[in-house]
Amino acid sequence: MIRTTATALAALVVATPALAEVNIYSQRQPELIAPITDAFTEATGIETNVVYLDSGLTERLQAEGDRSPADIIMTVDIARLSQTVEGGVTQPVESEVLKEHIPEAFRDPDNQWFGVTTRARIVYASKERVDPEEITTYEDLASDKWEGRICTRSGTHPYNLALLSAMIHHHGYDAAKQWASDLKDNLARKPQGNDRAQVRAIWAGECDISLGNTYYMGKMLEDEEQTQWAESVNVLFPEFEEGGTHMNVSGVAMTASAPHAEDARAFMEFLASPEAQQIYAEANYEYPVDSEIEASELVRSWGEFTPDDVNLMELADLRSDALQIMEEVNFDG
């Protein structure tokens, strides 16, 4: 089957009106998606308008209803994607291009959302104080050898809830609750900040290891101030004892009332194209969902790993249990 290229996409929209546009509600920071939206406009002539919403995306779309100007939702984490579907603010998109380039494991069974990148939730570990061989499993983070040595962001953040959901999947509710409680006991400080802040804490000597997403390493190396933080840690890929390394996804969906549905479909198909997947790989340090596109040289340098094969929709279904556990153990308290 012929792969969609930027040239082919441009040909599809030769007759596009001058005011063709796609309005995007994004829970991804604008600077993270700017390389993609810029490339799409250059390839197709379709303008993009991005509104950044850190939270409340589904609620805003529900309040706007049929009057919403939004065509596209871009978000991170399987739970957030599934919440938009459950909230009734998306519509199915039938596209052979999307099905060709995006594996079944990374798209909604009913075509309501499509993954565009993946990332691993890994361990950042001090080069000075931690032997890389010490960390092989997520379960081991509950060991008392790490007492007072772990930093992390809030336990109720979607990234950590997804990891805990995977723990529930592999070991059951009670064992996952015990793991979360033991992990809390091993914290060097109350959960705070984002993933980069944890690496800074390692660099400052406040803790020895932290949980974080892989792409933050690339972003820190881009920043003159943060480079020294990044260079103080190793990227380690723990696995579940009976699984692999925890993965999550960033994804896209078309809103239920998209006023520019055809342009929105073109944008979604562009995200799945080799051009966009390569941009994600090089600019955002994420793993392409298209297996034919290699991760960037820097990302590959962090090491190989075996992704956990749990179905992401199963993790979304376990999110409420994960949140309940975090509240029961008072993880952030």
C-alpha positions in Angstrom: 0.0 0.0 0.0 1.3 3.4 -0.9 2.4 5.4 2.2 1.0 8.9 2.6 3.6 11.6 2.1 3.5 15.4 2.7 3.4 15.8 -1.1 0.4 13.6 -1.4 -1.4 15.3 1.4 -0.8 18.7 -0.3 -2.3 17.3 -3.5 -5.4 16.3 -1.6 -6.0 19.8 -0.5 -5.2 21.7 -3.7 -8.8 23.0 -3.8 -8.8 23.9 -0.1 -10.2 27.4 0.5 -7.9 30.1 1.7 -9.5 30.1 5.1 -9.0 26.4 5.7 -8.0 25.8 9.3 -7.9 23.3 12.1 -8.6 24.4 15.6 -6.8 22.3 18.2 -7.5 21.9 22.0 -4.2 20.5 23.3 -3.1 19.2 26.6 0.4 19.0 25.2 2.4 22.2 25.7 2.4 24.4 22.5 6.2 24.1 22.1 6.0 20.3 22.0 3.6 20.3 19.0 4.8 23.4 17.2 7.1 21.4 14.9 4.2 19.2 13.9 1.6 22.0 13.3 4.2 24.1 11.4 5.1 21.1 9.1 1.4 20.4 8.5 0.7 23.9 7.4 3.7 24.0 5.2 2.7 20.7 3.5 -1.0 21.5 3.1 -1.6 25.2 3.4 -4.1 24.5 6.2 -3.6 26.9 9.2 -3.7 25.6 12.7 -4.9 27.4 15.9 -3.8 25.8 19.2 -5.5 26.4 22.5 -3.4 24.9 25.4 -5.6 23.4 28.2 -3.7 21.9 31.1 -6.9 20.5 32.5 -10.7 20.6 32.0 -10.6 19.8 28.3 -13.5 17.4 28.3 -15.5 19.7 30.6 -14.9 22.7 28.3 -16.0 20.8 25.2 -19.1 19.6 27.0 -20.0 23.2 28.0 -19.4 24.5 24.4 -21.5 21.7 22.9 -22.3 22.1 19.2 -20.9 25.7 19.3 -17.4 24.5 20.0 -14.8 25.8 17.6 -12.5 22.9 18.3 -11.8 20.3 15.6 -9.1 18.3 17.2 -8.1 17.1 20.7 -4.5 16.3 21.4 -3.6 14.9 24.7 -1.3 12.6 26.6 -2.0 9.4 28.7 -4.5 6.7 27.8 -6.8 7.7 30.7 -7.2 11.2 29.3 -8.0 9.8 25.9 -10.6 7.4 27.2 -12.1 10.2 29.3 -12.8 12.3 26.2 -14.6 9.3 24.6 -16.6 8.6 27.8 -17.5 12.3 27.9 -19.1 12.1 24.5 -17.0 14.9 23.0 -15.3 12.8 20.2 -16.5 11.1 17.0 -15.2 8.0 15.2 -12.9 8.6 12.2 -12.8 6.1 9.4 -9.4 6.3 7.7 -7.4 3.6 5.9 -4.3 5.9 6.3 -4.7 5.9 10.1 -5.3 2.1 10.2 -2.2 1.5 8.0 0.3 3.4 10.0 -1.1 3.1 13.6 -0.9 -0.4 15.1 -4.2 -1.7 16.5 -2.7 -1.7 20.1 -2.4 2.1 19.8 -5.9 3.1 18.6 -9.4 2.9 20.0 -11.3 -0.2 18.8 -14.1 2.1 17.7 -11.7 4.6 16.0 -12.5 7.4 18.5 -8.8 8.1 19.2 -5.5 7.3 17.6 -2.1 7.2 19.3 0.7 9.1 17.6 3.7 8.6 19.9 4.6 6.4 22.8 6.9 7.0 25.8 8.3 4.7 28.5 7.9 5.6 32.2 11.4 4.8 33.5 13.8 5.4 36.4 16.3 8.3 36.4 19.2 7.2 38.7 22.2 9.1 40.0 25.4 8.2 38.2 27.3 8.8 41.4 25.1 7.0 44.0 23.3 4.2 42.1 24.7 1.2 40.3 22.5 0.7 37.2 22.4 -3.0 37.9 20.5 -2.3 41.2 17.3 -1.4 39.4 15.6 -4.1 37.2 11.9 -4.1 38.2 9.2 -1.7 39.2 8.4 -4.0 42.1 11.9 -3.4 43.5 11.2 0.3 44.1 9.2 -0.8 47.1 12.3 -2.4 48.7 13.5 -0.8 51.9 16.9 -0.4 50.4 15.4 2.7 48.7 14.1 4.2 51.9 14.5 8.0 51.8 16.0 7.8 48.3 13.1 8.3 45.8 11.6 11.4 44.4 8.4 11.6 42.3 5.7 14.0 41.2 2.2 13.6 42.6 0.8 10.1 42.9 -2.5 11.3 41.4 -0.8 12.6 38.2 -2.0 10.7 35.2 1.5 9.4 34.5 1.8 7.8 37.9 -1.8 6.6 37.9 -1.2 4.8 34.6 1.9 3.1 36.1 -0.1 2.0 39.2 -2.9 0.8 36.9 -0.3 -1.5 35.3 0.8 -2.7 38.7 -2.9 -3.5 39.5 -3.1 -5.4 36.2 -0.1 -7.5 36.9 -0.5 -8.2 40.6 -4.1 -7.3 41.7 -5.5 -4.5 43.8 -4.2 -5.5 47.3 -0.6 -6.1 46.1 -0.6 -2.8 44.2 -1.9 -1.0 47.2 1.0 -2.4 49.3 3.5 -1.4 46.6 2.2 2.1 46.6 2.3 2.3 50.4 5.9 1.0 50.4 6.9 3.3 47.6 5.6 6.3 49.7 7.7 5.1 52.7 10.7 5.3 50.4 10.2 8.9 49.4 12.9 11.4 50.2 10.3 14.2 50.2 6.6 14.8 49.6 5.6 14.4 45.9 6.0 17.7 44.1 7.0 19.3 40.8 7.1 17.7 37.4 9.4 14.9 36.1 12.2 17.4 35.4 12.1 18.7 38.9 12.8 15.2 40.2 16.0 15.0 38.1 17.0 18.3 39.5 16.5 16.9 43.0 18.8 14.0 42.1 21.4 16.4 40.8 21.1 18.5 44.1 21.5 15.4 46.2 18.0 15.4 47.6 17.3 11.8 46.4 19.0 9.1 44.3 16.3 7.9 41.9 13.0 9.2 40.4 10.2 8.1 38.1 10.0 10.0 34.8 9.0 9.8 31.1 11.8 9.1 28.7 11.4 12.2 26.5 12.2 14.6 29.4 15.8 13.6 29.1 16.0 15.0 25.6 14.2 18.1 26.6 16.6 18.7 29.5 19.6 18.3 27.2 18.2 21.1 25.1 18.2 23.5 28.0 21.5 25.1 29.1 20.5 25.2 32.7 19.0 21.7 32.8 21.8 19.9 30.9 23.8 19.5 34.1 20.7 17.8 35.7 20.4 15.4 32.8 24.1 14.6 32.8 23.9 13.6 36.4 21.6 10.6 35.8 21.3 7.4 33.9 18.1 6.4 32.1 17.1 2.9 33.3 14.3 0.7 32.0 12.8 -1.4 34.8 10.2 -4.0 33.9 7.3 -5.7 35.7 8.3 -9.1 37.1 6.0 -10.8 34.6 5.9 -8.1 31.9 7.9 -5.4 30.3 8.6 -1.7 30.6 5.5 0.5 31.2 4.5 2.4 28.1 1.9 5.2 27.6 0.7 7.1 24.6 0.0 10.5 23.3 -3.0 10.7 21.0 -5.4 12.6 18.8 -9.2 12.6 18.3 -11.7 14.5 16.3 -14.3 16.5 18.3 -17.9 15.5 18.1 -18.9 18.8 16.5 -15.7 19.6 14.4 -16.6 22.5 12.2 -13.7 21.7 9.8 -14.0 17.9 9.8 -12.2 17.3 6.5 -9.3 19.5 7.4 -9.2 17.8 10.8 -9.0 14.4 9.1 -6.2 15.6 7.0 -4.4 16.7 10.1 -4.9 13.4 11.8 -3.6 11.5 8.8 -0.6 13.8 8.6 0.2 12.9 12.2 0.4 9.2 11.1 2.6 10.0 8.1 6.3 9.1 8.0 7.1 12.8 7.9 5.3 13.6 11.1 6.4 10.5 12.8 10.0 11.4 12.0 9.5 14.9 13.4 8.1 13.5 16.6 11.1 11.2 16.8 13.7 13.9 16.2 12.1 17.0 17.9 10.2 15.5 20.8 12.4 12.5 21.7 9.4 10.1 21.7 9.0 6.7 20.1 7.0 6.7 16.9 3.9 4.4 16.8 4.8 3.5 13.2 7.3 0.6 13.7 8.9 1.5 10.4 10.2 4.8 11.7 13.2 4.7 14.0 13.5 6.7 17.2 16.1 9.4 17.1 19.8 8.6 17.6 19.7 10.1 21.1 16.7 8.2 22.1 18.2 4.9 20.8 21.4 5.7 22.9 19.4 5.4 26.1 19.1 1.6 25.5 16.8 -1.1 24.3 13.9 -2.5 26.3 10.9 -4.8 26.0 7.6 -2.9 26.2 4.9 -4.2 28.4 2.2 -5.8 26.3 -0.8 -4.9 28.5 -3.7 -3.4 26.5 -3.8 0.3 27.1 -7.6 0.3 27.4 -7.3 -2.1 30.3 -5.2 0.4 32.1 -7.8 3.1 31.4 -10.4 0.9 33.0 -8.2 0.5 36.1 -7.6 4.2 36.6 -10.3 4.7 39.2 -8.9 1.8 41.3 -5.4 3.4 41.0 -6.7 6.7 42.2 -8.5 5.1 45.1 -5.3 3.4 46.2 -3.3 6.7 46.0 -6.0 8.3 48.2 -6.2 5.4 50.6 -2.4 5.4 51.2 -2.4 9.2 51.3 0.5 9.1 48.8 0.9 12.9 48.5 0.4 13.6 52.2 
